[in-house]
Amino acid sequence: MDFARSFSFITEDKDWFKKVGIAALLVLTGIGSIGAMGWVVEITKRVANGDPEPLPGWENIGDYFINGLKLMGVTLVWSLPIILLTICSTILLIPASEGFASYDDASVFMVIMTMCLSVLVILYSLVVGLLAAPLFGLIGEGLSFSELIKPNKAFALLKTNIGGYLLAFFAGSIISTILSSIGVIACFIGAFFGTAFGYGVMGHLIGQAHAQAREKLAMEPIPEE
């Protein structure tokens, strides 16, 4: 994994400040983060394909929003079991908290069940988080929503290069958080610029991991639009 390249490729683009600045403004609006995530998908696609201009502009912002919605929609579908487990855990915890003072068997049992459900929620959330990295690449391949919600392709990619995807997604997320914090010190808008810059770094790292996984699986290159 080339960490140095994931930073330098941004500033090597002559219009990098404008491109990252637009992403920052979108992040600032909140709802615009959907488009920013689609921008990351495009970066992932370009890096995985070895595109000589890996930092995309915003001419196709509509496509970025569509891909961002795909990312959000698929992760939401994948997260439905987490939501159901959380609801069940909350329902069990309410009567348990009311009767826990008496330490009756029913309340103790419900507390134990709540703890077990909480562990399941954490483990399942981790799985969804792991699958999110190859999902960026699969969306870039142009797969339909119905294909994307089936986790088999994401699992296959993740299994092939789990170390690379783990490093790319979590390191990228951490870098984005750090850059955002540094931006806060500089000024308020700097936090969003730092976040957007970090998104670019994360996209490049995931693109590297996706290229490695595809090579191992002998997959066809992502088709250009």
C-alpha positions in Angstrom: 0.0 0.0 0.0 1.5 3.3 -1.2 0.6 5.8 1.6 2.8 8.5 0.2 1.1 8.3 -3.2 -2.4 8.5 -1.6 -1.4 12.0 -0.4 0.7 13.3 -3.2 -1.7 12.5 -6.1 -4.1 15.1 -4.8 -1.7 18.1 -4.8 -0.2 16.9 -8.2 -3.4 17.9 -9.9 -3.3 21.5 -11.1 -7.0 22.0 -10.0 -6.7 20.1 -6.7 -7.6 23.0 -4.5 -10.8 23.7 -6.4 -11.8 20.0 -6.6 -11.2 19.4 -2.9 -12.8 22.7 -2.0 -16.1 21.7 -3.8 -16.0 18.4 -1.9 -15.5 20.4 1.3 -18.5 22.7 0.6 -20.7 19.6 0.0 -19.6 18.0 3.3 -20.4 21.4 5.0 -24.0 21.2 3.8 -24.5 17.7 5.3 -26.7 16.3 2.6 -24.0 17.1 0.1 -21.9 14.4 1.8 -23.8 11.9 -0.4 -22.2 13.5 -3.4 -18.8 13.6 -1.7 -19.0 9.8 -1.1 -19.8 9.3 -4.8 -16.7 11.4 -5.6 -14.7 8.9 -3.4 -16.2 6.1 -5.5 -15.0 7.8 -8.6 -11.5 8.2 -7.1 -11.5 4.5 -6.2 -12.5 3.5 -9.7 -9.9 5.7 -11.4 -7.1 4.5 -9.1 -8.1 0.8 -9.6 -8.0 1.4 -13.4 -4.7 3.2 -13.3 -6.2 6.4 -14.7 -3.5 9.0 -15.3 -5.9 11.7 -13.7 -7.1 10.0 -10.5 -8.5 13.1 -8.9 -11.9 13.7 -10.6 -13.5 17.1 -11.2 -17.2 17.8 -10.6 -18.6 17.8 -14.2 -20.5 14.5 -13.4 -21.8 15.6 -10.0 -25.2 14.0 -10.7 -23.5 10.6 -11.1 -21.6 11.1 -7.9 -24.9 11.7 -6.0 -26.4 8.5 -7.6 -23.4 6.5 -6.5 -23.4 8.1 -3.1 -27.1 7.1 -2.7 -26.2 3.5 -3.8 -23.6 3.4 -1.1 -25.9 4.7 1.6 -28.8 2.5 0.4 -26.8 -0.7 0.4 -25.2 -0.1 3.8 -28.7 0.7 5.1 -30.0 -2.6 3.8 -27.0 -4.5 5.2 -27.5 -2.7 8.5 -31.2 -3.7 9.0 -30.3 -6.7 11.2 -28.3 -4.2 13.4 -31.4 -2.0 13.6 -33.6 -4.9 14.6 -31.1 -6.2 17.2 -30.8 -2.8 18.7 -34.6 -2.5 18.9 -34.8 -5.9 20.6 -32.1 -5.0 23.0 -33.8 -1.8 24.0 -37.2 -3.6 24.5 -35.5 -6.2 26.7 -33.6 -3.5 28.7 -36.7 -1.5 29.7 -38.4 -4.2 31.8 -35.0 -5.4 33.0 -34.1 -2.0 34.4 -37.4 -1.7 36.2 -37.0 -5.0 37.9 -33.3 -5.2 38.4 -33.5 -3.8 41.9 -35.1 -7.0 43.1 -32.6 -9.2 41.3 -35.3 -11.6 40.2 -34.4 -14.3 37.7 -36.4 -12.7 34.9 -34.6 -9.4 35.1 -31.2 -11.0 35.3 -32.0 -13.1 32.3 -33.1 -10.1 30.3 -29.9 -8.2 31.2 -27.8 -11.2 30.0 -29.8 -11.3 26.8 -29.4 -7.6 26.3 -25.6 -7.9 26.7 -25.5 -10.8 24.2 -27.5 -8.8 21.7 -25.2 -5.9 22.2 -22.2 -8.1 21.4 -24.0 -9.3 18.2 -24.6 -5.7 17.2 -21.0 -4.8 17.6 -19.8 -7.9 15.6 -22.3 -7.4 12.9 -21.4 -3.7 12.6 -17.8 -4.7 12.2 -18.7 -7.0 9.3 -20.7 -4.2 7.6 -17.8 -1.8 8.1 -15.4 -4.3 6.5 -17.7 -4.8 3.5 -18.0 -1.1 3.0 -14.4 -0.9 1.6 -14.9 -3.3 -1.4 -18.4 -1.8 -1.9 -16.8 1.4 -3.1 -15.0 -0.5 -5.8 -18.1 -2.5 -6.8 -20.2 0.7 -7.1 -17.5 2.1 -9.4 -17.8 -1.0 -11.6 -21.4 0.1 -12.4 -23.2 -2.7 -10.7 -27.0 -2.3 -10.2 -28.5 -1.7 -6.7 -30.0 -5.2 -6.8 -26.6 -6.7 -7.5 -24.9 -4.6 -4.9 -27.1 -5.6 -2.0 -26.0 -9.2 -2.4 -22.9 -9.3 -0.3 -21.3 -12.3 -2.1 -19.1 -10.2 -4.4 -18.0 -7.9 -1.6 -17.2 -10.9 0.5 -15.1 -12.4 -2.3 -13.1 -9.3 -2.7 -12.7 -8.8 1.0 -11.5 -12.4 1.6 -9.0 -12.0 -1.3 -7.4 -8.9 0.1 -8.7 -8.4 3.7 -5.5 -6.8 4.9 -5.4 -4.2 2.1 -9.1 -3.3 2.5 -8.8 -3.1 6.3 -5.8 -0.8 6.0 -7.4 1.3 3.3 -10.7 1.9 4.9 -9.8 2.4 8.5 -6.5 4.2 7.9 -8.3 6.5 5.5 -11.0 7.2 8.0 -8.5 7.9 10.7 -6.5 10.2 8.4 -9.7 12.1 7.5 -10.5 12.6 11.1 -7.0 13.8 11.9 -7.0 16.2 9.0 -10.4 17.5 10.0 -9.1 18.1 13.6 -6.1 20.0 12.2 -8.5 22.0 10.1 -10.5 23.0 13.2 -7.3 24.6 14.6 -6.8 26.5 11.4 -10.5 27.7 11.0 -14.0 26.4 11.0 -14.2 25.8 7.2 -10.7 24.2 7.4 -12.3 21.2 9.2 -14.4 20.4 6.2 -11.5 20.9 3.8 -9.5 18.5 5.9 -12.3 16.0 5.8 -12.6 16.3 2.0 -8.8 15.9 1.6 -9.0 12.8 3.8 -11.8 11.4 1.7 -9.5 11.7 -1.3 -6.7 9.8 0.5 -9.2 7.1 1.5 -10.4 6.8 -2.0 -6.9 6.3 -3.3 -6.1 3.7 -0.7 -9.3 1.7 -1.4 -8.6 2.0 -5.1 -5.1 0.4 -4.5 -6.7 -2.4 -2.4 -9.4 -3.0 -5.0 -6.9 -3.2 -7.8 -4.9 -5.8 -5.8 -8.1 -7.8 -5.1 -9.2 -7.8 -8.7 -5.8 -8.9 -9.9 -6.0 -11.9 -7.5 -9.5 -12.8 -8.6 -8.6 -12.2 -12.3 -11.5 -9.8 -12.7 -12.1 -7.6 -15.7 -11.1 -3.9 -15.4 -13.8 -1.5 -14.3 -15.5 -0.2 -17.5 -15.0 3.4 -18.3 -18.1 5.6 -18.5 
